[in-house]
Amino acid sequence: MEELKNKVRELLKAGTVQAVIGYRAGSDEKTARVAFVRQPDEADGLILDPRCTDNLAVYLLKPEVKLLGKLAIVARPTTARTILQLASENQLADGQVIVLGVSADGKAVVELASFEALEKFVGQVPAGLTEEEKVLLAKIEGMSREERWAFWQSEFARCIKCYACRAACPMCYCSRCIVESNQPQWIPVSPHDEGNLEWHLVRAMHLAGRCLNCGFCAKACPMGIPLNLLTQRLAEEAKAAFGAVAGGSATGEYALSMFKADDKEGFIR
Amino acid sequence: MENDNKATGAFEPKLVAFVCNWCTYVGADLAGTSRLKYASNVRVIRLPCTGRIDFMLILKAFAQGMDGVIVSGCHPGDCHYTVGNYHARRRWILFRSLLDFAGIDVRRVHFAWVSAAEGAKWADLVNKVSGEVRELGPYKEYQGLAGKGIA
């Protein structure tokens, strides 16, 4: 922890960066919130513990955050993968952000100034679903189609269309989202069964092959809809069908940005 | 929306086909000029390329009362824009798995390659899909969503 605070002070004092995005204590002992540290002495308020689960990469592309100047960001491996995926989509340039990489156990902090260093950092941590996540996915896949329909209908019925999932997602950076389009109005605005289904399918499809599985969307959902299951399913499919895994490289292609002439499918007539 | 056969009163599926301008649309045209008779259940919507066929179109088709959807374009390697259908194919692979995971009946969504010379394949495809969707019956599950009102 002291190591992180010292690094932050150092970076700000030397003027290497103008702001550091990290975590500070939330309104109670169970929560953490984002901290934008701009003065060396503000580094004392930083925390780094199991509460700090948010994917802070979501702030990197916000215009008001970019105005702060050059940034450093506290990043666990998933956030680091997010940054690489953003880079591969040309949203971040090499050297634009300094990553303070935190190891999975939250103890060691390393300064990663280039994408190359970042790629090495994420390469040491296995990507993909955890065993519990796989079990839950398999449980839903094991249902009959009618059961799956009923399961998702009951989940989506709770959606209030607050778009917290979108706001929480670092990969949802379009300045104009499909749900804001009203000519044509693709997705009804009100929380309505048809529009709810369409919204969740569109969200998942727009994240297909890009989702880093940080799970922030599901954590942000005030209605507790497990909507990261949809993107997890797509990530598994992209891996199985194309061998594509998001967030491994700053220059690589992802599942839907490329194709192979011999992509296999068994359903096209 | 009444889909039933006026003469017999039996259910007739409503199908929409999103086809590319360069291959399948011309193939369907060939079926017509060759006087091939095929099921009249399909409404053809022409788009520039299969790469343009947004998955939202498929969802909207069901919401608007379709019982089945056909998506068809040029064979791999024959795309007018060189690679549009390759990109489309990847998207279909993922989209189809998402539909299935969400509990949507993937037997109602059919993907095909029909070239400009395959008028007979087009006629056969429409006949087969009409038959299969007729067996499945109207897609009330999805069509019912719009009528349910605000949750």
Chai-1 contact restraints between the chains, C-beta under 6 A:
chainA,res_idxA,chainB,res_idxB,connection_type,confidence,min_distance_angstrom,max_distance_angstrom,comment,restraint_id
A,R145,B,G103,contact,1.0,0.0,6.0,A-B,restraint_1
A,R148,B,G103,contact,1.0,0.0,6.0,A-B,restraint_2
A,W149,B,G103,contact,1.0,0.0,6.0,A-B,restraint_3
A,W152,B,A102,contact,1.0,0.0,6.0,A-B,restraint_4
A,W152,B,G103,contact,1.0,0.0,6.0,A-B,restraint_5
A,A157,B,A151,contact,1.0,0.0,6.0,A-B,restraint_6
A,W186,B,M56,contact,1.0,0.0,6.0,A-B,restraint_7
A,S190,B,I150,contact,1.0,0.0,6.0,A-B,restraint_8
A,P191,B,A151,contact,1.0,0.0,6.0,A-B,restraint_9
A,H192,B,I150,contact,1.0,0.0,6.0,A-B,restraint_10
A,D193,B,L145,contact,1.0,0.0,6.0,A-B,restraint_11
A,D193,B,K148,contact,1.0,0.0,6.0,A-B,restraint_12
A,D193,B,A151,contact,1.0,0.0,6.0,A-B,restraint_13
A,E194,B,A63,contact,1.0,0.0,6.0,A-B,restraint_14
A,E194,B,L145,contact,1.0,0.0,6.0,A-B,restraint_15
A,E194,B,A146,contact,1.0,0.0,6.0,A-B,restraint_16
A,E198,B,L59,contact,1.0,0.0,6.0,A-B,restraint_17
A,A204,B,L98,contact,1.0,0.0,6.0,A-B,restraint_18
A,M205,B,F55,contact,1.0,0.0,6.0,A-B,restraint_19
A,A208,B,L94,contact,1.0,0.0,6.0,A-B,restraint_20
A,R233,B,F101,contact,1.0,0.0,6.0,A-B,restraint_21
A,L234,B,L94,contact,1.0,0.0,6.0,A-B,restraint_22
A,L234,B,L98,contact,1.0,0.0,6.0,A-B,restraint_23
A,E237,B,L94,contact,1.0,0.0,6.0,A-B,restraint_24
A,E237,B,S97,contact,1.0,0.0,6.0,A-B,restraint_25
A,A241,B,I93,contact,1.0,0.0,6.0,A-B,restraint_26
A,L256,B,R90,contact,1.0,0.0,6.0,A-B,restraint_27
A,F259,B,Y86,contact,1.0,0.0,6.0,A-B,restraint_28
A,F259,B,H87,contact,1.0,0.0,6.0,A-B,restraint_29
A,F259,B,R90,contact,1.0,0.0,6.0,A-B,restraint_30
A,D263,B,R89,contact,1.0,0.0,6.0,A-B,restraint_31
A,E265,B,I93,contact,1.0,0.0,6.0,A-B,restraint_32
A,I268,B,F111,contact,1.0,0.0,6.0,A-B,restraint_33
A,R269,B,A112,contact,1.0,0.0,6.0,A-B,restraint_34
